[in-house]
């Protein structure tokens, strides 16, 4: 049904993991989503699977949302899947889905199931790298560590500036959307987790499976 059963993670050189995973369940169909060009070996392994595999192509693959993005074919497949998943879980409410990874993406679906678009912002790793790459003396700093309100070393000043800046950015988006859409649900996903200082936490859900959940809904919709 809609319940995640198992997650398998692998690097490009670990195709044997993929084979073992696929052999461990009686799959009848699958769906593939990617925001990069997949290596040929992985593409061939997917093409050789003994069941139907749908490739999610934004602007081409049918989805259970009305896409009002002006350039749907340039929309990231992960953003589209997350929007589908969030709207399905939101039960017909307005939803804002925030995906925190290499980039931070903000995507909005209204109560009528219309995907209106979203924004893309640099994630913490990109911001930290940019400060190091585009200045003469600022060091490359990890996002993990102390983040005082005001940094008392160059390291904590950079980390606090980036991490607290992202937190305030996200809190600002949520607050602005809640003012406009009082019934809004917010879904947070991605590999970066932050403690948000906002009073509306009962409407904010952390969900690491919002993208695969959306992919599953797209697959069910096609069938």
FENGI-V771803 format. One record per run of one state. SS is the DSSP state (@ for helix, = for strand, . for the rest). FROM is the first residue (numbers start at 1). LEN is the number of residues. Records with the same first field share a line. If there is no record, write none. Layout:
SS=FROM-LEN, FROM-LEN
//
This chain:
.=1-14, 24-5, 33-7, 48-4, 56-10, 68-4, 75-2, 91-4, 101-2, 110-4, 123-1, 134-20, 181-4, 191-10, 207-3, 223-1
@=15-9, 40-8, 72-3, 77-14, 124-10, 154-27, 201-3, 210-13
==29-4, 52-4, 66-2, 95-6, 103-7, 114-9, 185-6, 204-3
//
